[in-house]
């Protein structure tokens, strides 16, 4: 099959950008239409009007389909083939998080807890107003799909586990309350990241984290060798109780933020900068040696900070027992940064969720979208390094 010629010419792109005030929406529509046509070429093994020996079917026109996106409602023409074999994942995958986002806004309007601006936003996004029945039907389909993701079996081992939480404002019984969104990310032996779970809790406590982790256990979570979290007391206790076989790494970023509480406002910037450098060493012995030098340099000037660091810093050095190439990924919870940034970006628009269900729906929909993106990417870590690392440790123990 010859390479298909793009249906979007340079002249068309220039015209759209220069003349169309709503050019982002137009460009999005043109790009997605291009993708649909390319997928059809691949399905039937030939371009439009092309004669090839590898052809597996013939086109049979198009049907119209709308797609709700952040830039508005797009009208696309979906190609069809005579055998009915053509299918595309564009609508299912792209609409999932968009539907969750839009229905949150729609529910706010329907329940009377929003402003006229919310109504305008939903109509602008979707091209029409939402009724209660429309929202209910959308949510029923979306919740079924998200429930399958949330309850899926975890079939493989995850040697690395990262846990964190963020807070969202939710209206409960007419009162605005903070709700904790608990998130778990795992890295499997193929070196790929996965979103293992997203749940909502009244608060970030030992009992809520324990219930969350036990739920992951019941779904098949096993083989965890290192768990990375912040220093939340309830979370630490829950990890030790539910995952006793796992080592624990205290996030060094949170540790450095906590260190500022033990410094005066006009403290020397070099003090914390040099403390930060301890996390870029090649091994534990080197880090401990430089720590001793750091304590000797600053203990007289900042005794309160140095005493606190000396008592707690070992919890942030756990990652030094793992392969060097993995250190930068294991010393903090920054692996969750992309998820938290995306959640924050969307929740900032919503501001206050109309009820817990809408909050969890949007959080999970975004998590699924990120999870599927990770699955399609190249592996995140080279886990052969961990296998070799473990073999060396076993040999050393035997010797």
N, C-alpha and C positions, 0 to 999 in steps of 0.2 A: 504494500500500500504506500503510495507516495505521500509525502508530507502535505497536509492540508494547508491551503492558503487562508490567512486570517481574514475574517469578515470585517474587521475593524481596520480601516486605512488610517495613515498618518493625517490625511486631510480631514477625515471625519473627527478624529481626536482633537485636532486643532480647532475645528469649527465648534465642537461641543464646549470646549473650555472657554472659548472667546465669546460665544453667543448665548449659551444656555446658562441662566442664573442658577438652575438646579443641576449643575453639571455633574456633581458627585453621584447623584441618583442615576443620571443617564449613563455615566461611565460604568457604574456597577451593573446596570441592566445589560449593557453591551458586553461586558466581560463575562457575565454568567451565561448569556446566550451563546457566546463563543465556546465556553466550557461544555454546554449541552451538545452542541454540534460536534465537538471533538469526541465526546463520549459515544455519540452515535456512530461516528466513523470507526471507532475502535470496536464497537459491538458487531457491526456487520462486515468489518474488514475492508472497507472501501470508502473513499470520499464521495461526495455528491457528484453523480454523473460519471464516476470513474469505473473503468472495466478492469478487473483484476481476477486472477485465478483463486485468490484467497477470499473472495467475497463469500459471505455467509448469509446474506439476506438482502432485502430491499426496503427502502424507505416507504412510508405511507403517510406523508403529510405531518401536520403538527396539531396539537391541541393547546389551548390557552391555560395558563396557570399563574396565579398570583403568589408572590413571596414577600412576606412582611420583613423588613430589615430596619436597621437603625437610620438609614437615609430615606426611608419611606417605603411605600408599597410599589413593588416592581411587577410589571406585567411581562411574562416570558412566554415564548412559544416552545413547547416541549416536543421534540421530534418523536415520531412513532415508526415502527417497522412492521412489516406484514405478519411476521411470526409472533409479535408481541413479546420479544425477548428483552427489549431495551428497558433499562431501569437506571435511575440516578439517585445518588444519596444526597445530592445538593439540598433538596427541600427538607428532608428529615433532620439532617445534621445541622444545617444552618438555622432552621426555624426553632429548634428546641430551646435554646437560650433566649432567642428573640421573643418567642411566645411567653416564656416565663416572665421576662421583663415587661412586656406590654400588658399582660394580664394583671400583674401587680398594680400598675397604674390604673387599669380599668377598674379593678376592685376598689381602689381608693375612691374613685369617682362614684361608683355604684352604691357604696356603703355610706356615702355622704361625709367622708372624713377628709376630702380633698378640696381643692379650689377649682374654679373654672379653668384655670391654667392646665390642670391635669387632664380635663376633658379635651382641651385643645391639643395637648400633646398626643393623646391616644388617637385622636382623629387624624392628626398630621402624620403619625407613624403608619397608620393602617388604612387611611383613606375613607374610613367610615366610623360611626359611633359604635360603642359596644353596649350590648344589652346584657342583663344578668344571665339569661339563658345561653348566650354566646360564650361568655366567660366560663360558665359552668361546663359547657361541652369541651372547650379548649383544655381546661384544667383536668378533666377526667382522663383525656387521652394522654396528656403530658405526665400526670401523676403515675399512671400505669407504667409508662416507660421508665420514669425515674426510680420507681419502686424496684423494678427489675435490676437496675444498676446498684441500688443501695443494698439489696439482699443477695447479690450474686455470690457464688462460692469463690473463695480464694484458693485456687488450685495449686499454686506453687509457693515456694518459700521466699521470704523477704528478709534477707540478712540486715538491711538497714531500714529503720522506721523513723519518720519525722512527724512530730505532733505539735500542733499549735492551735490557738483559738483567737477569734476576733469578736467584737461585740457589735450588735445591730439593735436599733431602736424599733420596738414592736408594740402595737396597741393590743392590750389584753384586758378584756372587760372594761373598756373605756379608759384605761390608764396606760400611759406610755412607759414601757419597761425595757431594760437592757436584757438582751438574750445572747448567750454565748454560742457562736458557731464553731463547733469542734471539727477539726480537719486532720486526716491522717494520710500521709504519703509513704509509699514503700518503694524500695528498689529491689528488684528480683535478681536472680542469678544470671540473667541475660544482660543485666546492666541497664534495664529500662525502668523509668519512673511510672508509677501508677497512683491514681487517687483511690485509696482504699475505702474511705468513708467520710461522709459529711453528715453531721447531726446537729440538732438544736437543743440547747439545755438552758434551764432557768438561770444558772450561773456556773462558772467554772470552778467546780468543787471536786473533792476526792471522789465522792459518790457518782457525780456525773461522768468524770473521766473513767472511773472503774467500769461503769455500765457501758460506756462507749468501747473500751478496750475488750471487755468480755464479749460484746457483740461481734467484734472483729475476730476474736478467738473462735466463737461459735461458727462463724462463716469460713474458718479454715486458716486464720493467721497462725503461722508457725515459722520456726527457724530464725527468729529475730536475734541478731548478735549485738546490735548497737541501736539504742534509741536516743534520738536527739530532741531535747525540749528546752524550754526556759526553766527558771528556778521556781515555778509555781509549786507551793508545798503540796497541795492536793494532787496535782498531776504526778509529782515525784513518787508519792506514796502509792498511787494507783499503778504506776509502771512497775514498781518493786513488787506489788502484790500479784498483778496479773501476768507480768513478764519477768519472773525472777531469774530466768536464764540469760537475760539481756544485760549488757553493760549500759551505763548511762552517761551521756555527754551533755553537759550544761552548755547552752548556747553562749559563745564568747561575746557576741554582740550585746546580748542582754546583760552579761556580766560587766562589760565596760560601761554600759549605761548606769548600772547599779553603783559602780565605783564612784561616779560623780557625786553621789550622796555623801561621800566621806571626804570630800574636798571642799575647801573654801571657794567662794565665787571667783576670786582673783588668783586661782592656782596657776602654776606654771604649765603651759600647754605641753611642754616636753615630757612631763611626768606620764600623762595618759598615752601619749604617742609612743613612748618607749615601752610602756606596758602592752600596748597593742602589738608591737613588734615581736613579742614573745610567741605569738601564734603563727609566725612564719618560719620557725626553725625546722630543721630536717628530722629531729628526733626528740624524745623526751629528755634524755640526758642533757642535750644542748639547751633545751628550754629551761630546765631546772637550774643549770649553771648560770644562765643569763638572768633568771629570776633572782638568784642570790645577789648578783651584782646590782640589780635594780633596787632590791630592798636595802642594800648597804648605802646606795646613793641617796634614796629619798626618805628613809625611815626617820631621820632626825627632823626633817622639814615637815613631813606629813605622817606622823606616827599612827593616827587613826586609820588612814587609808591602808598603810602598809600592814598593820595588824589584821585588818579585814581581808586583804588580798592573800596574805600568808595562810589564813585559816580556810579560805574557800577556793583558791585558784586551781587546786588539783582536780576539782570536778570539771574544769574546762579543758584539761589536758588529756582526757580519755582518748581522744581521736588519734593521739600520737602512737597508740598501740596498733593502728591499722595502716595499710599501705600508704606510702608517701603521696602517690598520685591522687589518692582519695581525700587527703587532708582538707583541702579547701572546700570540699562538698560536705564534710562531716562535722566541721567545727561549729556550725551554726544552723539555725532553722531557716536560713535564707532561701533554701530550696522551695519553701512555701511562698516566697515573695511574689511570684507571678500570680498565683491564685489570689493572695490577699490584695494585690493591686487591682486585679480585675473585679473582685468582690466589692472593694471600696469604691471603684469607679461607678459601678452600677447602683450600689446602695446609696451613694451620694445623691443620685438623681431622685431616688424614691424617698429618701430622708427618713420617713417613718412607715414601716410596713403595716398594713391594715390588720394583719393577724399572723400568728406563728407559721401557719401553713404556707402563706405566700412567701414569707422569708425563706423557709427551707426549700421551697420549690425553686426559687431563683438561684439560691446558693448551689443546690445540686445540679441544676441545669448548666450553670457555668462550669462546675467541676467536671461534669461529663464531657463537655466540649474540650476542656484542657486535657483531660485524660486521654481522649481519642487522638488529640494532636500529638501527645507524647508517644503513644503506641506506634504511630506512623513514622516517628523520627528515628534517627540512628541512636544506638545505645548511648546512654548518658555516662555510664562508667564502664571501664574495662574490668570485669569481675574475675578474669584470669589472674589478675594481680592479687586478689584476695585469696584465691585458691592456692597460689604459690606461697603467699604469706602464711597461710595456715599450715601448709606442709613443712615449711621451715621451722615454725614454732613447735610442731610435733617432733621433728628430728632433734631439736635442741633440748626438749624435755626428756626424750629418750636417752640422750647423751648424758 
